[in-house]
Amino acid sequence: MSSAEATRPGLLHSLSARFTFLAFVFATGLAVILVAVLALGTWRTLVWQEEQVLLQRSEALYSWLGTNPIDEDNLFHEIVENVFEPREILMRVEDPALSAPMETPGYSEALSDLLLEPAPTSPVEAGVSFAVGPQGGLYLSLLTARFVGDGEAARLVIVRGASNLSLDEKAFAGYLFFAGLLTTGLIFGAGLLQLMISRWLLRPVQRITQETALVAPGTIDRRIAPQGLPSELAVLASAHNTMLDRLEKAYHGLSTYADNAAHELRGPVGRLMAQTERLLDRTDLPPDLQDPIDTLHETATSLRDVLNVVLFLARADQGVMTALRQNVDAIQSLTDLRDLYEPACEEAGLTLSLDLPDHLTWPLDPRLFQQAMSNILENAIRHTPSGGRITVQARSASGMLDIRVTDTGSGIPPEHLPFVFDRFYRVDAVRNPGTGTGLGLAIVRSILRLHAGRVDIASAPGQGTTVEMFFGPAPSASGP
């Protein structure tokens, strides 16, 4: 598995998504259980009502069978009652006193399988069961057997009943449909509500995350205000602030150390340069010492330049240095820089072009602005082969001065891009040892921070590099 695949966010990569998923699963399970319980209760209620109707009808028939002689006309009228109504009730009486079993028309055809079973020979308490008719209809069947009459005249009478449950099935199916529809709506509504609640609950976490993401060398003094945070997150914010206090102390300690070290070393290096210059000015210097002293002088000069840069970066990070901003004609400044570097570009076989608007004034520190641009242009010239092109573009966008320098040079491998702005980091340190100090882009980043801006870089090997600098407006100004 590649690193990109390993870090690719999944479906449940966020806490709000996980909370919503868990709530959705819980709500779905609970809704299914409730619907199942209610459906079972509803169905049992429907069946119980049908059972009560059959019991009442059977008791009514037994009351007619207990008369002597049996009024067969009224008995038949009781048997065929409800046969033409929506609720189909079928009854059958098997009595030795009758010439033949008496039944509701259609009973034998609908429930023929029940008649094939052996008839009871002893009293049977009323019992119900389900039966399926030849057309697939569901019936609730009732069977009772009891003795009617006294003494030797007592006879075993069997009363059968059946209720067609088609209407109950339709009512139950409609109930299930609307219950399922309502449950689905409630589940998705609960999921949406849970998503909103989870995002609201996680808003303090997002606040802490955003505040933490803003911490950088130039903004290490940022802290998370614990006011308004839940008690658990307030403890986390306090621990985060304590950690930043220690980091800020250590960071400023290192910056102060670098500042002091650079300041202290400037004196000996300056004296070394003065001594070597004095020796180089002597006319009686032996020829065999001329080259070593000249090399020593060049080394001391390079060391002095590095110390000056380290001192500049340390003071910029500590906030001691500020940009002396004034309204600068950015078009004229960039044109002057082109005139300055055009001879070097011609010597290297490069084309340096400008793509600028007619007028663009911005609050800048002229010296720092020229230094940042010089560092970027020198890098572009150094890493662009003969026949290449360097283009400088400038525009005002979203309250920022956007300057883009694009070259058609060798490019930077992607594994080096995250580190090119680090101090002393050199992409070509192995291929071209001794070229540069690895401080040029670090200076550019510090200058952009002093201008409330940022610098971005995009590059690909063999396709060139684009450096984009964003200079922010002056703190006391509302715009350019």
Order of alpha helices (4+ residues) and beta strands (2+ residues): alpha-alpha-alpha-beta-beta-alpha-alpha-beta-beta-beta-alpha-alpha-alpha-alpha-beta-alpha-beta-beta-alpha-beta-beta-alpha-beta-beta
